């Protein structure tokens, strides 16, 4: 059983935004056209570019996909808007976000970005209007901060204080928050509270600077080796109560190949954030890369049940089940993953391999009709591969269907010549 090696450790926006586009598969307003395959190819390339901060490339790919199929509102137009936002092409980003809003309504992800654009344009009333909608179900942890900041700029100090305090509760390590709260307190005439808040902001900023230095040194030591010396430095970043730091440390270890060391922070992050799918995914992926497949299954099973439409979870779960030899559940998981993200080639490869294995299993059990069904599906997954047709020809020959056997054998030979 061959298994593709390209699986990436992802978190944050790349996971939540790109994996599920608001947590669902394409709906009736996103039909599959005759040109769906080339459009999907551009979408896949756009996702990869966006995850690696190559915004201009992502913009080009998403626009190419929309030129082929303008109905790809969530799968292409929304990430196009995000790429334009990150590339500071604000006017174009707003146009795309507004078009998505007309299609899908006041979704928190959309109004969050519109609020951010309003802030950039110094439209504080617009920012307050949009961010108040987003904060009802915050798509990102800094939603409350930007809402409080907008109120501060608008001169509404009570609401600025309210939302900046909420932001501090959610992100106690963000130095921007006590700094802005200090401004609120100063304007309110609370001199001592302003001083305390500004002092805290400075302390947090200094801590961020020190942690950045340690992170850089950690990466250098992991690159140079030995690992024991690197871990002494890197483990200074371990904070058992901070999900963001734990995830960053785990990913830093993982990026430099020290998967054993990555387990401890990623396990703790998954414990602290059981409601966050990316935390369960990061832990399961690390176990998978260590060939600890049963351990990988444990966080994935409940995660897939809780978030059935997150592509990465389903794809990794299917890969784990493949390695454990649970072919039928692997087939179901990979089939669903491909429905969620048909342009992902490694998922297609895994689904093809599993489908062929199930066909072989049924053929050995003389369940020929089931075997043929799997082989027909495999032939659609890889239409240039002669093997499914060759095996269908064998089954038709065994079951007394010479015309069908001849047709499939001829197809297999034709494809073999073409591929050869």
C-alpha positions in Angstrom: 0.0 0.0 0.0 1.6 3.2 -1.2 1.0 6.4 0.9 1.7 10.0 -0.2 4.2 11.8 2.0 2.9 15.4 1.5 0.9 16.1 4.7 1.4 19.5 6.3 1.2 20.6 9.9 -1.3 23.4 10.0 -3.0 25.6 12.5 -4.9 28.8 12.9 -6.3 30.5 9.9 -5.0 28.1 7.3 -6.8 25.3 9.1 -10.1 26.9 9.9 -10.4 29.0 6.9 -9.1 26.9 4.1 -10.1 23.4 5.3 -13.8 23.9 5.4 -14.8 27.4 4.2 -17.3 28.0 7.0 -17.4 24.4 8.1 -19.4 22.8 5.2 -19.0 21.3 1.8 -20.1 23.1 -1.3 -23.8 23.6 -1.4 -26.4 23.9 -4.1 -25.3 27.4 -5.0 -21.9 26.0 -6.0 -22.7 23.5 -8.7 -20.0 21.3 -10.3 -19.7 22.5 -13.9 -18.0 20.8 -16.8 -14.9 22.9 -16.1 -14.8 21.9 -12.4 -11.6 20.0 -12.6 -9.3 22.8 -13.9 -11.0 25.3 -11.6 -10.4 22.9 -8.7 -6.7 22.8 -9.7 -6.4 26.5 -9.5 -8.2 26.6 -6.1 -5.8 24.0 -4.7 -2.8 26.0 -5.8 -4.3 29.1 -4.3 -4.8 27.4 -1.0 -1.2 26.2 -0.9 0.1 29.7 -1.8 -2.1 31.4 0.8 -1.0 29.0 3.6 2.6 29.9 2.7 1.9 33.7 2.7 2.5 33.9 -1.1 -0.4 36.3 -1.5 0.1 37.5 -5.1 0.3 33.9 -6.3 -2.8 33.0 -4.3 -4.6 36.0 -5.9 -3.7 34.9 -9.4 -4.8 31.3 -8.8 -8.2 32.2 -7.2 -9.0 34.6 -9.9 -8.2 32.0 -12.5 -10.6 29.6 -10.8 -13.3 32.2 -10.7 -12.8 32.9 -14.4 -13.6 29.3 -15.1 -16.4 28.9 -12.5 -17.8 32.1 -10.9 -20.1 30.0 -8.7 -17.1 29.1 -6.4 -18.1 31.8 -3.8 -16.8 30.1 -0.7 -14.1 27.9 -2.2 -12.4 30.7 -4.3 -13.9 34.1 -3.9 -13.7 34.3 -0.1 -10.0 33.1 0.1 -9.3 35.5 -2.8 -10.7 38.3 -0.6 -8.5 37.2 2.3 -5.4 37.1 0.1 -6.2 40.6 -1.2 -6.6 41.8 2.4 -3.2 40.3 3.5 -1.6 41.9 0.4 -3.0 45.3 1.5 -5.1 45.7 -1.6 -7.9 47.0 0.4 -10.3 48.3 -2.3 -10.2 45.1 -4.2 -10.5 43.0 -1.0 -13.6 45.0 0.0 -15.2 44.4 -3.3 -14.7 40.6 -3.0 -15.9 40.5 0.6 -19.0 42.5 -0.3 -19.8 40.1 -3.1 -19.4 37.1 -0.8 -21.7 38.8 1.8 -24.3 39.3 -0.9 -24.2 35.5 -1.6 -24.0 34.0 1.9 -25.1 36.8 4.3 -23.7 38.3 7.5 -21.2 35.5 8.3 -18.8 36.4 11.2 -15.7 35.7 9.0 -16.9 38.2 6.4 -18.0 41.0 8.8 -14.7 40.6 10.7 -12.6 41.4 7.7 -15.0 44.2 6.6 -14.5 45.7 10.1 -10.8 45.4 9.8 -11.0 47.2 6.4 -13.1 49.9 8.0 -10.5 50.5 10.6 -7.8 50.8 7.9 -10.0 53.5 6.3 -10.6 55.3 9.6 -14.3 54.5 9.3 -14.8 53.8 13.0 -18.6 53.8 12.8 -18.5 51.2 10.1 -15.9 49.1 12.0 -18.1 49.1 15.1 -21.1 48.1 13.1 -19.3 45.2 11.4 -17.3 44.0 14.4 -20.3 44.0 16.7 -21.8 41.4 14.3 -18.6 39.4 14.2 -18.1 39.4 18.0 -21.3 37.5 18.6 -19.4 34.4 17.3 -15.8 35.6 17.0 -14.0 34.0 14.1 -10.6 35.0 15.4 -9.3 35.7 19.0 -8.5 39.4 18.3 -12.1 40.3 17.3 -12.8 41.9 20.7 -9.6 43.9 20.6 -10.4 45.5 17.3 -13.9 46.3 18.4 -12.6 47.9 21.6 -10.0 49.8 19.5 -12.7 51.1 17.2 -14.8 52.3 20.1 -11.7 54.1 21.5 -11.1 55.9 18.2 -14.8 56.8 18.1 -14.5 58.3 21.6 -16.9 55.8 23.2 -14.8 55.1 26.3 -17.2 52.9 28.3 -17.6 50.5 25.3 -13.9 50.7 24.6 -13.1 49.7 28.1 -15.7 46.9 28.0 -14.4 45.2 24.9 -10.7 45.8 25.7 -11.2 44.1 29.0 -12.9 41.2 27.2 -9.9 41.1 24.8 -7.5 41.0 27.8 -9.4 38.1 29.2 -9.2 36.2 25.9 -5.6 37.2 25.1 -3.8 38.1 28.4 -0.4 38.1 26.6 -1.2 40.6 23.9 0.7 43.8 24.7 -1.5 45.9 22.5 -4.5 45.4 24.8 -3.2 46.9 28.0 -1.6 49.7 26.0 -5.0 50.7 24.5 -6.6 50.2 27.9 -4.1 52.6 29.4 -5.2 55.2 26.8 -8.8 54.6 27.8 -8.0 55.1 31.5 -5.9 58.2 30.8 -8.8 59.8 28.9 -11.1 58.8 31.8 -8.8 60.5 34.3 -7.8 57.3 36.0 -4.1 58.1 36.2 -2.9 55.2 38.4 -4.9 52.6 36.4 -3.4 54.0 33.2 0.1 53.8 34.6 -0.4 50.2 35.7 -1.8 49.2 32.3 1.0 50.9 30.4 3.6 49.2 32.6 2.0 45.8 31.9 2.0 46.5 28.2 5.7 47.3 28.4 6.4 44.1 30.3 4.5 42.0 27.8 6.3 43.6 24.9 9.7 42.8 26.6 8.6 39.2 27.2 7.6 38.9 23.5 11.0 40.2 22.5 12.8 37.7 24.8 10.6 34.8 23.5 11.3 35.7 19.9 15.0 35.6 20.7 14.7 32.2 22.3 12.6 30.9 19.4 15.2 32.0 16.9 18.0 30.4 19.0 15.9 27.2 19.4 15.4 26.9 15.6 19.2 27.4 15.0 20.1 24.8 17.6 17.6 22.3 16.2 19.1 22.9 12.8 22.7 22.4 14.0 22.1 19.7 16.6 22.6 17.9 18.9 18.9 17.6 19.9 19.6 17.4 23.7 21.3 20.8 23.6 18.5 22.3 21.5 15.8 21.0 23.8 17.4 22.8 26.8 16.9 26.1 25.0 13.6 25.3 23.3 11.9 24.1 26.4 12.2 27.6 27.9 9.2 28.3 25.6 7.1 25.6 27.3 4.1 27.2 29.1 1.6 24.6 30.3 -1.3 27.1 30.3 -0.7 28.8 27.0 -2.2 27.1 24.0 -0.6 29.5 21.5 2.9 29.0 22.9 2.5 25.3 23.2 1.4 25.0 19.6 4.2 27.2 18.4 6.7 25.1 20.3 5.3 21.8 19.0 5.3 23.1 15.4 8.9 24.4 15.8 10.0 21.0 16.9 8.0 19.3 14.1 9.4 21.6 11.4 12.9 20.6 12.4 12.1 16.8 12.6 12.2 16.4 16.4 8.8 14.8 16.6 9.3 13.1 19.9 9.9 16.5 21.5 6.8 17.9 19.7 4.5 15.5 21.4 4.6 17.0 24.9 3.5 20.6 24.0 1.0 19.4 21.4 -0.6 16.9 23.8 -1.0 19.7 26.4 -2.4 22.1 23.8 -5.0 19.4 22.8 -5.9 19.0 26.5 -6.4 22.7 26.9 -8.4 23.2 23.7 -10.6 20.1 23.2 -13.0 22.3 21.2 -10.3 23.3 18.7 -10.1 20.9 15.7 -6.6 22.1 14.7 -5.1 21.1 18.1 -6.4 17.6 17.8 -5.2 17.4 14.2 -1.7 18.6 15.1 -1.3 16.0 17.8 -2.7 13.2 15.6 -0.4 14.2 12.7 2.6 14.0 15.0 1.7 10.5 16.2 1.1 9.5 12.5 4.5 10.8 11.5 6.0 8.7 14.4 4.1 5.6 13.1 2.1 5.5 16.3 -1.2 4.9 14.4 -3.3 3.8 17.3 -2.3 6.9 19.3 -3.2 9.0 16.3 -6.6 7.4 16.0 -7.6 8.4 19.6 -7.8 12.2 19.1 -9.1 11.8 15.6 -12.2 9.7 16.2 -14.1 12.2 18.4 -12.7 15.1 16.4 -14.2 13.7 13.1 -17.5 13.1 14.8 -17.6 16.6 16.2 -16.4 18.3 13.0 -17.5 16.0 10.2 -16.9 18.6 7.4 -13.3 19.6 8.2 -11.2 18.2 5.3 -7.9 17.8 7.1 -9.4 15.7 9.9 -11.1 13.3 7.5 -8.1 13.0 5.3 -5.7 12.2 8.2 -8.3 9.9 9.8 -8.5 8.0 6.6 -4.7 7.8 6.3 -4.5 6.5 9.9 -7.1 3.8 9.3 -5.3 2.8 6.1 -2.2 2.2 8.1 -4.1 0.2 10.7 -5.7 -2.0 8.0 -9.3 -0.9 8.7 -10.1 -0.6 5.0 -13.8 0.0 5.0 -13.8 2.9 7.6 -10.7 4.3 5.8 -12.6 4.2 2.5 -15.6 6.1 4.1 -13.3 8.7 5.6 -11.3 9.3 2.5 -14.4 9.4 0.3 -15.9 12.1 2.5 -12.6 14.0 2.5 -12.5 14.0 -1.3 -16.1 15.3 -1.4 -14.9 18.2 0.8 -11.8 18.9 -1.2 -11.8 17.2 -4.6 -8.6 19.0 -5.8 -6.4 17.4 -3.1 -4.3 14.8 -5.0 -2.8 12.9 -2.1 -6.4 12.2 -0.8 -7.3 10.9 -4.2 -4.3 8.7 -4.3 -5.1 7.3 -0.8 -8.8 6.7 -1.8 -7.7 5.0 -5.0 -5.3 2.6 -3.1 -8.0 1.8 -0.5 -10.6 1.2 -3.1 -8.3 -1.2 -5.0 -7.6 -3.0 -1.8 -11.3 -3.4 -1.0 -11.8 -4.7 -4.6 -9.1 -7.3 -4.1 -10.5 -8.3 -0.8 -14.0 -8.8 -2.2 -12.6 -10.7 -5.3 -10.8 -13.1 -3.0 -14.1 -13.7 -1.1 -15.8 -14.3 -4.5 -18.0 -11.3 -3.9 -17.6 -10.3 -7.5 -20.4 -7.7 -7.9 -18.9 -5.7 -4.9 -15.4 -6.0 -6.3 -16.6 -4.7 -9.7 -18.3 -1.7 -8.0 -15.0 -0.8 -6.3 -13.0 -1.3 -9.5 -15.4 1.0 -11.4 -15.0 3.7 -8.8 -11.2 3.3 -8.9 -11.3 3.7 -12.7 -13.1 7.0 -12.3 -10.5 8.1 -9.6 -7.6 7.4 -11.9 -9.0 7.2 -15.5 -5.5 6.8 -17.0 -4.6 3.7 -15.0 -5.1 0.4 -16.8 -5.1 -1.8 -13.7 -8.8 -1.4 -12.7 -9.8 -2.4 -16.2 -7.4 -5.3 -16.3 -8.9 -6.7 -13.0 -12.5 -6.0 -14.2 -11.7 -8.1 -17.3 -10.5 -10.9 -15.1 -13.7 -10.9 -13.0 -15.9 -10.7 -16.1 -14.0 -13.7 -17.5 -14.4 -15.7 -14.3 -18.2 -14.9 -14.1 -19.0 -15.8 -17.7 -19.3 -12.4 -19.3 -16.9 -12.6 -22.3 -18.1 -9.4 -24.1 -17.5 -7.3 -21.0 -14.2 -9.0 -20.3 -13.1 -8.3 -23.9 -14.1 -4.6 -23.6 -12.3 -4.1 -20.3 -9.2 -5.9 -21.6 -9.1 -3.7 -24.7 -9.5 -0.6 -22.5 -6.6 -1.8 -20.3 -4.4 -2.4 -23.2 -5.2 1.0 -24.8 -4.5 2.8 -21.5 -1.2 0.9 -21.0 0.0 2.0 -24.5 -1.0 5.6 -23.8 0.7 5.7 -20.4 3.7 3.8 -21.7 
